[in-house]
Amino acid sequence: MATRKKASKSNKKTAKKPAKKTAAKKREPMVLSADERQRVPKPREGWQDVLDRALDTWEATPKLKVPGLTLAKLTRLGAQAEKAAERERELVAKQSRALRPLSDARLVKQGEAWSAMLELHAAVKYHARQDPALLDQFAFLGDVLKNERES
């Protein structure tokens, strides 16, 4: 590691001024088709712990060579995966907070509509004493409510 530090110090002294920075290209978001998504290998639960252990073990076994893969590359891939997961967690949390008022409003309105249907069912049962045909017309409603009570 000492060699790397010395080399980078000497490069700093002789390095030329960097050219003006151009605007960083914004990456297009990655969007997979359903087929592509299905073909991506899915890691097992707790794969990060396995990766950490594999990295430690590989580092302690310098004679192991894997064509097209280095310890640094595997470390970088793991870090990129964790960074992507963190960005996803942050966005999910942000969207959950933004959706909460809409979800609550939906829940309240659905509750009101369901309560109104319960009132309708009660009225059907009451009026069916005078007009039994109402029970046949609204039998589906009675079936739904009966099945809900059994669940």
DOVEX-930734 format. One record per residue: residue number from 1; residue in three letters; chain; x, y, z of N, C-alpha, C, O in turn. Coordinates in nm, 4 decimals, padded with zeros to 6 digits. Layout:
! DOVEX-930734
(pt NUM,'ALA','A',(X,Y,Z),(X,Y,Z),(X,Y,Z),(X,Y,Z))
...
***
This chain:
! DOVEX-930734
(pt 1,'MET','A',(00.0818,-00.1194,00.0000),(00.0000,00.0000,00.0000),(00.0855,00.1249,00.0000),(00.0455,00.2273,-00.0553))
(pt 2,'ALA','A',(00.2041,00.1181,00.0618),(00.2924,00.2341,00.0658),(00.3325,00.2737,-00.0752),(00.3486,00.3922,-00.1044))
(pt 3,'THR','A',(00.3487,00.1754,-00.1627),(00.3862,00.2072,-00.3003),(00.2745,00.2839,-00.3692),(00.3009,00.3765,-00.4459))
(pt 4,'ARG','A',(00.1525,00.2470,-00.3432),(00.0406,00.3172,-00.4055),(00.0355,00.4619,-00.3611),(00.0090,00.5509,-00.4420))
(pt 5,'LYS','A',(00.0603,00.4862,-00.2342),(00.0549,00.6239,-00.1833),(00.1653,00.7088,-00.2435),(00.1418,00.8237,-00.2811))
(pt 6,'LYS','A',(00.2865,00.6531,-00.2532),(00.3975,00.7291,-00.3110),(00.3704,00.7602,-00.4565),(00.3966,00.8710,-00.5034))
(pt 7,'ALA','A',(00.3182,00.6630,-00.5272),(00.2913,00.6830,-00.6695),(00.1857,00.7915,-00.6885),(00.1980,00.8745,-00.7786))
(pt 8,'SER','A',(00.0830,00.7917,-00.6052),(-00.0213,00.8925,-00.6223),(00.0305,01.0312,-00.5853),(-00.0125,01.1304,-00.6442))
(pt 9,'LYS','A',(00.1236,01.0399,-00.4873),(00.1786,01.1702,-00.4512),(00.2610,01.2269,-00.5661),(00.2508,01.3454,-00.5978))
(pt 10,'SER','A',(00.3427,01.1420,-00.6286),(00.4251,01.1925,-00.7380),(00.3388,01.2316,-00.8570),(00.3733,01.3245,-00.9300))
(pt 11,'ASN','A',(00.2295,01.1638,-00.8773),(00.1391,01.1992,-00.9863),(00.0721,01.3332,-00.9605),(00.0434,01.4078,-01.0541))
(pt 12,'LYS','A',(00.0475,01.3631,-00.8354),(-00.0173,01.4897,-00.8025),(00.0729,01.6074,-00.8374),(00.0256,01.7114,-00.8831))
(pt 13,'LYS','A',(00.2037,01.5904,-00.8155),(00.2963,01.7000,-00.8432),(00.3100,01.7245,-00.9926),(00.3189,01.8393,-01.0362))
(pt 14,'THR','A',(00.3118,01.6184,-01.0707),(00.3349,01.6334,-01.2135),(00.2070,01.6425,-01.2946),(00.2113,01.6712,-01.4142))
(pt 15,'ALA','A',(00.0951,01.6187,-01.2318),(-00.0317,01.6200,-01.3051),(-00.0636,01.7612,-01.3511),(-00.0390,01.8593,-01.2808))
(pt 16,'LYS','A',(-00.1194,01.7682,-01.4717),(-00.1607,01.8978,-01.5257),(-00.2957,01.9355,-01.4692),(-00.3682,01.8522,-01.4148))
(pt 17,'LYS','A',(-00.3283,02.0645,-01.4836),(-00.4582,02.1114,-01.4390),(-00.5668,02.0405,-01.5193),(-00.5559,02.0273,-01.6412))
(pt 18,'PRO','A',(-00.6691,01.9962,-01.4522),(-00.7751,01.9292,-01.5272),(-00.8501,02.0288,-01.6155),(-00.8641,02.1462,-01.5815))
(pt 19,'ALA','A',(-00.8971,01.9799,-01.7279),(-00.9752,02.0639,-01.8173),(-01.1066,02.0982,-01.7484),(-01.1441,02.0347,-01.6499))
(pt 20,'LYS','A',(-01.1765,02.1989,-01.8005),(-01.3036,02.2373,-01.7417),(-01.3969,02.1170,-01.7398),(-01.4054,02.0396,-01.8352))
(pt 21,'LYS','A',(-01.4647,02.1049,-01.6302),(-01.5577,01.9936,-01.6183),(-01.6808,02.0212,-01.7039),(-01.7359,02.1313,-01.7036))
(pt 22,'THR','A',(-01.7211,01.9205,-01.7753),(-01.8440,01.9325,-01.8524),(-01.9566,01.8825,-01.7636),(-01.9343,01.8099,-01.6668))
(pt 23,'ALA','A',(-02.0743,01.9216,-01.7975),(-02.1894,01.8794,-01.7178),(-02.1940,01.7272,-01.7148),(-02.1852,01.6610,-01.8182))
(pt 24,'ALA','A',(-02.2076,01.6743,-01.5959),(-02.2120,01.5290,-01.5803),(-02.3359,01.4749,-01.6505),(-02.4459,01.5287,-01.6379))
(pt 25,'LYS','A',(-02.3145,01.3671,-01.7247),(-02.4273,01.3071,-01.7943),(-02.5172,01.2395,-01.6927),(-02.4723,01.1622,-01.6080))
(pt 26,'LYS','A',(-02.6437,01.2704,-01.7033),(-02.7392,01.2086,-01.6134),(-02.7714,01.0702,-01.6679),(-02.8077,01.0543,-01.7844))
(pt 27,'ARG','A',(-02.7573,00.9717,-01.5820),(-02.7843,00.8347,-01.6241),(-02.9336,00.8124,-01.6363),(-03.0134,00.8595,-01.5553))
(pt 28,'GLU','A',(-02.9684,00.7388,-01.7405),(-03.1074,00.6995,-01.7568),(-03.1382,00.5941,-01.6517),(-03.0549,00.5077,-01.6246))
(pt 29,'PRO','A',(-03.2547,00.5999,-01.5932),(-03.2873,00.4974,-01.4942),(-03.2958,00.3603,-01.5608),(-03.3418,00.3467,-01.6741))
(pt 30,'MET','A',(-03.2507,00.2607,-01.4878),(-03.2537,00.1255,-01.5402),(-03.3953,00.0711,-01.5257),(-03.4510,00.0676,-01.4159))
(pt 31,'VAL','A',(-03.4524,00.0289,-01.6374),(-03.5864,-00.0290,-01.6355),(-03.5798,-00.1605,-01.7109),(-03.5483,-00.1636,-01.8298))
(pt 32,'LEU','A',(-03.6090,-00.2671,-01.6421),(-03.6035,-00.3999,-01.7022),(-03.7419,-00.4419,-01.7490),(-03.8431,-00.4081,-01.6875))
(pt 33,'SER','A',(-03.7442,-00.5153,-01.8578),(-03.8702,-00.5743,-01.9009),(-03.9023,-00.6891,-01.8054),(-03.8170,-00.7311,-01.7272))
(pt 34,'ALA','A',(-04.0228,-00.7384,-01.8119),(-04.0610,-00.8501,-01.7247),(-03.9725,-00.9709,-01.7515),(-03.9347,-01.0426,-01.6587))
(pt 35,'ASP','A',(-03.9394,-00.9935,-01.8779),(-03.8541,-01.1067,-01.9139),(-03.7122,-01.0875,-01.8601),(-03.6528,-01.1805,-01.8056))
(pt 36,'GLU','A',(-03.6583,-00.9659,-01.8759),(-03.5240,-00.9371,-01.8246),(-03.5198,-00.9511,-01.6720),(-03.4247,-01.0054,-01.6159))
(pt 37,'ARG','A',(-03.6225,-00.9021,-01.6080),(-03.6304,-00.9087,-01.4621),(-03.6312,-01.0544,-01.4155),(-03.5712,-01.0892,-01.3138))
(pt 38,'GLN','A',(-03.6998,-01.1375,-01.4914),(-03.7087,-01.2783,-01.4550),(-03.5741,-01.3491,-01.4703),(-03.5439,-01.4420,-01.3953))
(pt 39,'ARG','A',(-03.4928,-01.3053,-01.5677),(-03.3648,-01.3709,-01.5943),(-03.2517,-01.3264,-01.5013),(-03.1483,-01.3928,-01.4953))
(pt 40,'VAL','A',(-03.2689,-01.2163,-01.4290),(-03.1632,-01.1690,-01.3394),(-03.1511,-01.2659,-01.2219),(-03.2511,-01.2972,-01.1573))
(pt 41,'PRO','A',(-03.0291,-01.3138,-01.1936),(-03.0117,-01.4031,-01.0783),(-03.0538,-01.3322,-00.9494),(-03.0126,-01.2190,-00.9244))
(pt 42,'LYS','A',(-03.1354,-01.3986,-00.8682),(-03.1838,-01.3398,-00.7442),(-03.0987,-01.3921,-00.6280),(-03.0927,-01.5130,-00.6054))
(pt 43,'PRO','A',(-03.0334,-01.3026,-00.5548),(-02.9520,-01.3482,-00.4407),(-03.0406,-01.3997,-00.3281),(-03.1566,-01.3611,-00.3137))
(pt 44,'ARG','A',(-02.9818,-01.4875,-00.2499),(-03.0527,-01.5417,-00.1343),(-03.0573,-01.4389,-00.0229),(-02.9812,-01.3421,-00.0220))
(pt 45,'GLU','A',(-03.1474,-01.4616,00.0705),(-03.1589,-01.3751,00.1887),(-03.0257,-01.3764,00.2631),(-02.9666,-01.4825,00.2828))
(pt 46,'GLY','A',(-02.9789,-01.2603,00.3038),(-02.8543,-01.2506,00.3788),(-02.7296,-01.2642,00.2927),(-02.6227,-01.2983,00.3435))
(pt 47,'TRP','A',(-02.7418,-01.2382,00.1638),(-02.6294,-01.2575,00.0720),(-02.5136,-01.1629,00.1026),(-02.3988,-01.1953,00.0725))
(pt 48,'GLN','A',(-02.5412,-01.0473,00.1616),(-02.4341,-00.9527,00.1915),(-02.3361,-01.0114,00.2936),(-02.2151,-00.9915,00.2833))
(pt 49,'ASP','A',(-02.3899,-01.0838,00.3921),(-02.3025,-01.1478,00.4916),(-02.2146,-01.2535,00.4258),(-02.0968,-01.2677,00.4586))
(pt 50,'VAL','A',(-02.2740,-01.3272,00.3322),(-02.1976,-01.4291,00.2601),(-02.0896,-01.3618,00.1754),(-01.9767,-01.4103,00.1682))
(pt 51,'LEU','A',(-02.1244,-01.2503,00.1117),(-02.0268,-01.1767,00.0311),(-01.9112,-01.1286,00.1184),(-01.7951,-01.1445,00.0808))
(pt 52,'ASP','A',(-01.9409,-01.0709,00.2329),(-01.8349,-01.0237,00.3238),(-01.7422,-01.1382,00.3645),(-01.6201,-01.1226,00.3662))
(pt 53,'ARG','A',(-01.8001,-01.2513,00.3966),(-01.7189,-01.3659,00.4366),(-01.6354,-01.4164,00.3191),(-01.5187,-01.4517,00.3358))
(pt 54,'ALA','A',(-01.6960,-01.4198,00.1996),(-01.6226,-01.4637,00.0809),(-01.5055,-01.3703,00.0517),(-01.3966,-01.4153,00.0160))
(pt 55,'LEU','A',(-01.5286,-01.2397,00.0670),(-01.4215,-01.1428,00.0440),(-01.3074,-01.1625,00.1440),(-01.1902,-01.1620,00.1063))
(pt 56,'ASP','A',(-01.3422,-01.1796,00.2703),(-01.2397,-01.2017,00.3732),(-01.1611,-01.3295,00.3460),(-01.0386,-01.3323,00.3581))
(pt 57,'THR','A',(-01.2326,-01.4340,00.3094),(-01.1673,-01.5623,00.2834),(-01.0796,-01.5539,00.1594),(-00.9683,-01.6064,00.1581))
(pt 58,'TRP','A',(-01.1291,-01.4884,00.0560),(-01.0513,-01.4754,-00.0675),(-00.9259,-01.3918,-00.0420),(-00.8182,-01.4226,-00.0929))
(pt 59,'GLU','A',(-00.9413,-01.2854,00.0378),(-00.8266,-01.2005,00.0686),(-00.7189,-01.2808,00.1431),(-00.5996,-01.2565,00.1253))
(pt 60,'ALA','A',(-00.7609,-01.3748,00.2250),(-00.6657,-01.4586,00.3000),(-00.6100,-01.5727,00.2143),(-00.5234,-01.6480,00.2586))
(pt 61,'THR','A',(-00.6607,-01.5845,00.0911),(-00.6170,-01.6911,00.0003),(-00.5691,-01.6275,-00.1298),(-00.6358,-01.6402,-00.2325))
(pt 62,'PRO','A',(-00.4539,-01.5588,-00.1272),(-00.4093,-01.4837,-00.2448),(-00.3784,-01.5709,-00.3671),(-00.3744,-01.5198,-00.4791))
(pt 63,'LYS','A',(-00.3566,-01.7003,-00.3478),(-00.3230,-01.7858,-00.4619),(-00.4461,-01.8169,-00.5479),(-00.4318,-01.8629,-00.6612))
(pt 64,'LEU','A',(-00.5678,-01.7921,-00.4952),(-00.6893,-01.8194,-00.5724),(-00.7070,-01.7125,-00.6800),(-00.7135,-01.5932,-00.6504))
(pt 65,'LYS','A',(-00.7147,-01.7568,-00.8037),(-00.7358,-01.6664,-00.9172),(-00.8671,-01.7043,-00.9849),(-00.8926,-01.8218,-01.0111))
(pt 66,'VAL','A',(-00.9494,-01.6051,-01.0128),(-01.0765,-01.6273,-01.0812),(-01.0725,-01.5477,-01.2107),(-01.0631,-01.4250,-01.2066))
(pt 67,'PRO','A',(-01.0794,-01.6145,-01.3255),(-01.0732,-01.5422,-01.4535),(-01.1833,-01.4358,-01.4632),(-01.3013,-01.4646,-01.4429))
(pt 68,'GLY','A',(-01.1431,-01.3149,-01.4941),(-01.2371,-01.2047,-01.5126),(-01.2893,-01.1437,-01.3839),(-01.3755,-01.0559,-01.3879))
(pt 69,'LEU','A',(-01.2384,-01.1888,-01.2691),(-01.2860,-01.1361,-01.1418),(-01.1684,-01.1159,-01.0481),(-01.0804,-01.2012,-01.0360))
(pt 70,'THR','A',(-01.1691,-01.0019,-00.9826),(-01.0669,-00.9732,-00.8819),(-01.1365,-00.9431,-00.7507),(-01.2572,-00.9193,-00.7458))
(pt 71,'LEU','A',(-01.0589,-00.9449,-00.6465),(-01.1114,-00.9109,-00.5142),(-01.1679,-00.7686,-00.5162),(-01.2743,-00.7422,-00.4601))
(pt 72,'ALA','A',(-01.0961,-00.6785,-00.5810),(-01.1400,-00.5382,-00.5882),(-01.2721,-00.5261,-00.6653),(-01.3607,-00.4500,-00.6263))
(pt 73,'LYS','A',(-01.2842,-00.6017,-00.7748),(-01.4070,-00.5938,-00.8550),(-01.5259,-00.6471,-00.7757),(-01.6333,-00.5870,-00.7772))
(pt 74,'LEU','A',(-01.5077,-00.7593,-00.7069),(-01.6162,-00.8150,-00.6275),(-01.6538,-00.7202,-00.5136),(-01.7718,-00.7041,-00.4823))
(pt 75,'THR','A',(-01.5547,-00.6581,-00.4525),(-01.5808,-00.5593,-00.3473),(-01.6612,-00.4430,-00.4038),(-01.7581,-00.3979,-00.3427))
(pt 76,'ARG','A',(-01.6203,-00.3946,-00.5209),(-01.6890,-00.2824,-00.5859),(-01.8340,-00.3203,-00.6215),(-01.9256,-00.2407,-00.6009))
(pt 77,'LEU','A',(-01.8542,-00.4398,-00.6741),(-01.9896,-00.4831,-00.7093),(-02.0790,-00.4901,-00.5856),(-02.1956,-00.4508,-00.5902))
(pt 78,'GLY','A',(-02.0239,-00.5401,-00.4757),(-02.1000,-00.5452,-00.3510),(-02.1357,-00.4065,-00.3014),(-02.2478,-00.3830,-00.2564))
(pt 79,'ALA','A',(-02.0405,-00.3145,-00.3096),(-02.0654,-00.1764,-00.2661),(-02.1704,-00.1094,-00.3547),(-02.2562,-00.0362,-00.3053))
(pt 80,'GLN','A',(-02.1634,-00.1346,-00.4853),(-02.2625,-00.0777,-00.5772),(-02.4018,-00.1327,-00.5486),(-02.5005,-00.0593,-00.5528))
(pt 81,'ALA','A',(-02.4087,-00.2624,-00.5197),(-02.5381,-00.3239,-00.4877),(-02.5954,-00.2627,-00.3603),(-02.7150,-00.2346,-00.3535))
(pt 82,'GLU','A',(-02.5110,-00.2421,-00.2597),(-02.5575,-00.1836,-00.1340),(-02.6014,-00.0390,-00.1548),(-02.7013,00.0045,-00.0974))
(pt 83,'LYS','A',(-02.5278,00.0350,-00.2361),(-02.5637,00.1742,-00.2638),(-02.6988,00.1806,-00.3361),(-02.7821,00.2657,-00.3050))
(pt 84,'ALA','A',(-02.7199,00.0911,-00.4317),(-02.8475,00.0870,-00.5045),(-02.9615,00.0508,-00.4092),(-03.0705,00.1075,-00.4180))
(pt 85,'ALA','A',(-02.9364,-00.0430,-00.3187),(-03.0384,-00.0830,-00.2218),(-03.0723,00.0332,-00.1281),(-03.1888,00.0535,-00.0939))
(pt 86,'GLU','A',(-02.9717,00.1088,-00.0870),(-02.9942,00.2231,00.0013),(-03.0767,00.3308,-00.0691),(-03.1677,00.3889,-00.0101))
(pt 87,'ARG','A',(-03.0436,00.3570,-00.1972),(-03.1220,00.4556,-00.2730),(-03.2671,00.4097,-00.2856),(-03.3596,00.4902,-00.2751))
(pt 88,'GLU','A',(-03.2861,00.2800,-00.3080),(-03.4217,00.2262,-00.3177),(-03.4955,00.2416,-00.1851),(-03.6111,00.2837,-00.1837))
(pt 89,'ARG','A',(-03.4304,00.2081,-00.0733),(-03.4936,00.2215,00.0582),(-03.5346,00.3662,00.0851),(-03.6435,00.3919,00.1365))
(pt 90,'GLU','A',(-03.4469,00.4603,00.0502),(-03.4778,00.6025,00.0720),(-03.5986,00.6457,-00.0097),(-03.6862,00.7162,00.0403))
(pt 91,'LEU','A',(-03.6031,00.6030,-00.1362),(-03.7151,00.6418,-00.2217),(-03.8450,00.5765,-00.1755),(-03.9503,00.6402,-00.1768))
(pt 92,'VAL','A',(-03.8383,00.4511,-00.1351),(-03.9580,00.3823,-00.0847),(-04.0106,00.4547,00.0386),(-04.1314,00.4750,00.0516))
(pt 93,'ALA','A',(-03.9213,00.4936,00.1290),(-03.9640,00.5656,00.2492),(-04.0278,00.6999,00.2120),(-04.1311,00.7384,00.2669))
(pt 94,'LYS','A',(-03.9651,00.7695,00.1189),(-04.0174,00.8998,00.0762),(-04.1550,00.8834,00.0106),(-04.2475,00.9594,00.0390))
(pt 95,'GLN','A',(-04.1671,00.7841,-00.0768),(-04.2953,00.7625,-00.1431),(-04.4022,00.7156,-00.0443),(-04.5192,00.7520,-00.0566))
(pt 96,'SER','A',(-04.3618,00.6355,00.0525),(-04.4577,00.5902,00.1542),(-04.5137,00.7093,00.2312),(-04.6335,00.7164,00.2583))
(pt 97,'ARG','A',(-04.4249,00.8031,00.2661),(-04.4716,00.9234,00.3369),(-04.5651,01.0048,00.2479),(-04.6645,01.0597,00.2957))
(pt 98,'ALA','A',(-04.5334,01.0126,00.1185),(-04.6166,01.0904,00.0268),(-04.7512,01.0211,00.0019),(-04.8528,01.0878,-00.0176))
(pt 99,'LEU','A',(-04.7516,00.8879,00.0026),(-04.8743,00.8135,-00.0233),(-04.9649,00.8017,00.0985),(-05.0841,00.7747,00.0839))
(pt 100,'ARG','A',(-04.9116,00.8211,00.2157),(-04.9888,00.8011,00.3384),(-05.1189,00.8804,00.3410),(-05.2228,00.8228,00.3731))
(pt 101,'PRO','A',(-05.1187,01.0097,00.3088),(-05.2463,01.0833,00.3097),(-05.3469,01.0276,00.2088),(-05.4670,01.0237,00.2356))
(pt 102,'LEU','A',(-05.2967,00.9844,00.0925),(-05.3871,00.9267,-00.0070),(-05.4431,00.7932,00.0403),(-05.5618,00.7654,00.0232))
(pt 103,'SER','A',(-05.3582,00.7114,00.0994),(-05.4033,00.5819,00.1528),(-05.5057,00.6015,00.2631),(-05.6064,00.5311,00.2691))
(pt 104,'ASP','A',(-05.4790,00.6980,00.3508),(-05.5723,00.7251,00.4603),(-05.7060,00.7752,00.4064),(-05.8118,00.7352,00.4549))
(pt 105,'ALA','A',(-05.7011,00.8629,00.3060),(-05.8243,00.9153,00.2463),(-05.9029,00.8014,00.1805),(-06.0250,00.7940,00.1941))
(pt 106,'ARG','A',(-05.8332,00.7134,00.1100),(-05.8988,00.5985,00.0476),(-05.9623,00.5100,00.1537),(-06.0764,00.4663,00.1387))
(pt 107,'LEU','A',(-05.8887,00.4838,00.2605),(-05.9390,00.3989,00.3676),(-06.0669,00.4565,00.4282),(-06.1632,00.3834,00.4513))
(pt 108,'VAL','A',(-06.0678,00.5865,00.4537),(-06.1854,00.6524,00.5120),(-06.3041,00.6435,00.4164),(-06.4147,00.6097,00.4584))
(pt 109,'LYS','A',(-06.2823,00.6735,00.2885),(-06.3921,00.6714,00.1906),(-06.4445,00.5301,00.1685),(-06.5651,00.5102,00.1546))
(pt 110,'GLN','A',(-06.3546,00.4316,00.1652),(-06.4002,00.2938,00.1511),(-06.4799,00.2517,00.2742),(-06.5794,00.1801,00.2623))
(pt 111,'GLY','A',(-06.4370,00.2954,00.3918),(-06.5105,00.2647,00.5143),(-06.6499,00.3249,00.5127),(-06.7466,00.2611,00.5544))
(pt 112,'GLU','A',(-06.6595,00.4488,00.4639),(-06.7902,00.5143,00.4549),(-06.8806,00.4405,00.3574),(-06.9987,00.4196,00.3852))
(pt 113,'ALA','A',(-06.8251,00.4009,00.2427),(-06.9039,00.3293,00.1425),(-06.9483,00.1928,00.1978),(-07.0622,00.1511,00.1767))
(pt 114,'TRP','A',(-06.8587,00.1246,00.2678),(-06.8924,-00.0054,00.3239),(-07.0013,00.0086,00.4314),(-07.0935,-00.0727,00.4374))
(pt 115,'SER','A',(-06.9906,00.1097,00.5142),(-07.0928,00.1341,00.6160),(-07.2279,00.1603,00.5515),(-07.3308,00.1139,00.6006))
(pt 116,'ALA','A',(-07.2278,00.2339,00.4424),(-07.3526,00.2621,00.3706),(-07.4129,00.1328,00.3147),(-07.5348,00.1157,00.3158))
(pt 117,'MET','A',(-07.3277,00.0419,00.2658),(-07.3791,-00.0856,00.2159),(-07.4370,-00.1691,00.3302),(-07.5363,-00.2393,00.3113))
(pt 118,'LEU','A',(-07.3760,-00.1620,00.4479),(-07.4299,-00.2336,00.5634),(-07.5676,-00.1786,00.5998),(-07.6580,-00.2539,00.6360))
(pt 119,'GLU','A',(-07.5827,-00.0464,00.5896),(-07.7132,00.0148,00.6143),(-07.8147,-00.0312,00.5111),(-07.9299,-00.0591,00.5443))
(pt 120,'LEU','A',(-07.7711,-00.0391,00.3847),(-07.8585,-00.0882,00.2786),(-07.9035,-00.2301,00.3098),(-08.0215,-00.2629,00.2969))
(pt 121,'HIS','A',(-07.8089,-00.3143,00.3512),(-07.8420,-00.4537,00.3825),(-07.9420,-00.4608,00.4986),(-08.0363,-00.5399,00.4960))
(pt 122,'ALA','A',(-07.9200,-00.3779,00.5989),(-08.0129,-00.3759,00.7129),(-08.1524,-00.3323,00.6672),(-08.2532,-00.3873,00.7116))
(pt 123,'ALA','A',(-08.1569,-00.2330,00.5779),(-08.2862,-00.1850,00.5269),(-08.3543,-00.2930,00.4430),(-08.4762,-00.3093,00.4501))
(pt 124,'VAL','A',(-08.2769,-00.3665,00.3641),(-08.3331,-00.4748,00.2830),(-08.3958,-00.5794,00.3752),(-08.5076,-00.6249,00.3511))
(pt 125,'LYS','A',(-08.3242,-00.6169,00.4798),(-08.3771,-00.7167,00.5733),(-08.5051,-00.6662,00.6415),(-08.5995,-00.7427,00.6611))
(pt 126,'TYR','A',(-08.5078,-00.5371,00.6774),(-08.6240,-00.4792,00.7425),(-08.7445,-00.4793,00.6476),(-08.8541,-00.5219,00.6840))
(pt 127,'HIS','A',(-08.7213,-00.4305,00.5247),(-08.8319,-00.4188,00.4284),(-08.8723,-00.5543,00.3703),(-08.9815,-00.5677,00.3152))
(pt 128,'ALA','A',(-08.7859,-00.6540,00.3821),(-08.8184,-00.7871,00.3297),(-08.9318,-00.8504,00.4096),(-08.9945,-00.9455,00.3630))
(pt 129,'ARG','A',(-08.9587,-00.7989,00.5289),(-09.0728,-00.8496,00.6063),(-09.2031,-00.8235,00.5321),(-09.2981,-00.9015,00.5391))
(pt 130,'GLN','A',(-09.2046,-00.7118,00.4612),(-09.3242,-00.6747,00.3841),(-09.3147,-00.7259,00.2405),(-09.4159,-00.7614,00.1801))
(pt 131,'ASP','A',(-09.1906,-00.7298,00.1850),(-09.1709,-00.7696,00.0449),(-09.0570,-00.8713,00.0377),(-08.9426,-00.8317,00.0152))
(pt 132,'PRO','A',(-09.0839,-01.0003,00.0559),(-08.9800,-01.1032,00.0577),(-08.8962,-01.1104,-00.0711),(-08.7858,-01.1647,-00.0690))
(pt 133,'ALA','A',(-08.9459,-01.0578,-00.1805),(-08.8703,-01.0598,-00.3067),(-08.7401,-00.9803,-00.2946),(-08.6441,-01.0050,-00.3676))
(pt 134,'LEU','A',(-08.7383,-00.8852,-00.2022),(-08.6165,-00.8051,-00.1816),(-08.4981,-00.8929,-00.1399),(-08.3843,-00.8683,-00.1799))
(pt 135,'LEU','A',(-08.5265,-00.9951,-00.0595),(-08.4183,-01.0847,-00.0170),(-08.3553,-01.1543,-00.1364),(-08.2335,-01.1710,-00.1415))
(pt 136,'ASP','A',(-08.4372,-01.1950,-00.2325),(-08.3823,-01.2596,-00.3527),(-08.3016,-01.1603,-00.4363),(-08.1945,-01.1934,-00.4871))
(pt 137,'GLN','A',(-08.3533,-01.0396,-00.4500),(-08.2846,-00.9386,-00.5306),(-08.1491,-00.9011,-00.4701),(-08.0536,-00.8746,-00.5431))
(pt 138,'PHE','A',(-08.1410,-00.8988,-00.3390),(-08.0170,-00.8591,-00.2709),(-07.9471,-00.9773,-00.2039),(-07.8691,-00.9589,-00.1105))
(pt 139,'ALA','A',(-07.9751,-01.0978,-00.2516),(-07.9155,-01.2186,-00.1936),(-07.7629,-01.2137,-00.2008),(-07.6948,-01.2598,-00.1092))
(pt 140,'PHE','A',(-07.7092,-01.1580,-00.3096),(-07.5636,-01.1486,-00.3251),(-07.5006,-01.0701,-00.2099),(-07.3919,-01.1027,-00.1623))
(pt 141,'LEU','A',(-07.5718,-00.9661,-00.1665),(-07.5196,-00.8833,-00.0583),(-07.5185,-00.9616,00.0731),(-07.4228,-00.9546,00.1501))
(pt 142,'GLY','A',(-07.6242,-01.0345,00.0967),(-07.6291,-01.1187,00.2151),(-07.5206,-01.2253,00.2123),(-07.4615,-01.2559,00.3158))
(pt 143,'ASP','A',(-07.4931,-01.2831,00.0936),(-07.3881,-01.3852,00.0804),(-07.2505,-01.3268,00.1111),(-07.1697,-01.3886,00.1804))
(pt 144,'VAL','A',(-07.2253,-01.2085,00.0591),(-07.0960,-01.1445,00.0814),(-07.0762,-01.1169,00.2305),(-06.9695,-01.1444,00.2855))
(pt 145,'LEU','A',(-07.1774,-01.0636,00.2945),(-07.1654,-01.0300,00.4357),(-07.1568,-01.1549,00.5218),(-07.0864,-01.1564,00.6228))
(pt 146,'LYS','A',(-07.2288,-01.2603,00.4821),(-07.2219,-01.3862,00.5561),(-07.0822,-01.4451,00.5449),(-07.0268,-01.4925,00.6441))
(pt 147,'ASN','A',(-07.0239,-01.4425,00.4235),(-06.8873,-01.4941,00.4039),(-06.7849,-01.4125,00.4818),(-06.6851,-01.4669,00.5292))
(pt 148,'GLU','A',(-06.8091,-01.2819,00.4952),(-06.7150,-01.1972,00.5694),(-06.7157,-01.2329,00.7179),(-06.6106,-01.2361,00.7819))
(pt 149,'ARG','A',(-06.8337,-01.2594,00.7722),(-06.8439,-01.2959,00.9126),(-06.7763,-01.4297,00.9412),(-06.7235,-01.4508,01.0504))
(pt 150,'GLU','A',(-06.7779,-01.5215,00.8418),(-06.7164,-01.6533,00.8579),(-06.5650,-01.6463,00.8500),(-06.4962,-01.7333,00.9034))
(pt 151,'SER','A',(-06.5119,-01.5441,00.7842),(-06.3654,-01.5346,00.7655),(-06.2928,-01.5040,00.8919),(-06.1702,-01.4931,00.8915))
***
